Amino acid sequence: MGHAHGAHHHGHGSATRAFALVTLINLAYTVLEAGYGFYINSLALLSDALHNLGDVLGLGLAWAAAALARRRPTGNHTYGWRRATLLSPLANAILLMVFSGALGWEAMQRFNAPPAIPAVPVIVVAAIGIFVNLGAAWLMREGHARDMNKRGAFLHLIADAAVSLAAVIAGFGMWMFGWSWLDPATALLIGVVIAVGTFGLLRDSFNAAMDAVPSNIDHSEVTAFLVAQPGVDAVHHLHIWPLGAGEVALTAHLVRRQPDDHDAFIDATVRELDQRFGINHATLQIERGARCEHDLHDAAPHHSH
């Protein structure tokens, strides 16, 4: 007897609006910065505008993922497109890593002959960038701790604000003391900070894309919980994986010999799984026998039945 029950929480609408707003704000600032960079022939502003363009693409990915996640399930995509919210932060993290590497490489090249950069326009435009990025990050703050898609965008924006702050500081150093080496030194430091900060997102998003158990859930704790339920003699074929932002699926076979109301048991167990572990798409199969026919070993290929 197999039953699928779950308390489903879907809140993608507000996420989509937030991503749309943040993406458009950043696109507007990127156009402003690139235009001013061309006008004063500032490589610093042009390279930062290029970086911001990469961020707009990353935010666009997150926006598209949040929009795709709202699509209803079909016969071919029975879970809908929720996994887009797991693939987007992976692409976002790779973009950030590539950017930080390119930034570091460019900085190393510039140490030998730092170009003369007009400091005041750099300070003014970069200062605007701090406010734009912090404001956009504030729009992304709600739920970013449990939504990896939002977390990717949030980290992107905080990193951008740090880049702009470093550009302001470097601009002041070049303006006050003529220290042209501050430009590549600051860029190198920012590249390292971004790479370190992004590594966690890269690891988590890769694990999620590979159907790993979410980091906030202990597989052995869930097993112990299920074994401890009334009448349960054994648990096997337990799988836990992320479906999308804030949604976790579970399937398990429970050996339960007593002939009582299995539906009531499953409903109560599923509610507890949601409340205790945040697992909101649980499918439990009740078995009467001591062993599942195909339960030879967890490492062996599994068969649906």
C-alpha positions, 0 to 999 in steps of 0.5 A: 500500500503506497500513499503520498501525502504532504503539506505543500508550501508555495510562495514563489510569487513574491520571490518572482516580483523581488527578482524582477525588481532587483534585476531591473534596478541593477540593469539600470545602474549597469547602463549608467556606469558603462555610459559614464565609463565610456564618457570619461574613458575610465577602465575602472568603471567599465570593468565594474560595469562589465562585472555588474552586467555579469551580476544582472545575468546571474540575477536574471537566471534567479528571476527566470528560475523563480518564474519557472518554479511557478509552472504547474506540473505536467505529465512529463514534468510531474514535479513542475519546474521547481528544480530550476531554483536549484540549478540557478544558484549553481550557475550563479555560483559558477559565474561568481567564481569565474568573475573573481578569477578574472578579477584576480588575473586582471589585478595581477597584470596591473601591478606592473603598470597601474593606469592613471584613473580619474579618481573623483568620478570613480568615487561618485559612481561607485558610491551610487553602486553601494546604495543600489546594491545594498537596497537590492540586497534588502529586497532579497533579504526575506527568506534568503536563509532557506531559499538557495535561489534567493541566497545566491542573489543576496550574496551576489548583491552583497559582493557587489556592494563590497566591490563598490565600497572597495572602489570608493576607498581606492578612489580616495587613496588615488585622489589623496595620495596618488596611490595608483597601485590601490586599484589592482590591490583592492581588486585582488582582495575583492576577488579573494573575498568573493571566491571564499564567500561563493565556495559554500554556495557552489558546494551547497547548490552542487549537492542540491542539484545532485539530490543530496540530503539538504544540509539542515536535515540529518538522515539518521535522525529522520530514520530514527524518527520513522522507526520510533513511530507506532507499530513500525518494525523497520524502515528501508529505501529512505530517500530525502532530496530537495525539490526546489526552494523551500521544498523537500521530498521524502520516500520511504518503505515502512514495515508495519504489520499491525492491521490498524488504520494506515491512512490515519498513521500516514497522515499523522507521520507526514504532518510530523515530518513537515513540522519537525524536519521541514519535509513537505512532500513525503511519500510513505509505503506501508509493507506487511512483511519483514523485508521488501522483495527488492531490499537486498542492500541500499547500494544495490539498484532500487526498483519501484514497486 
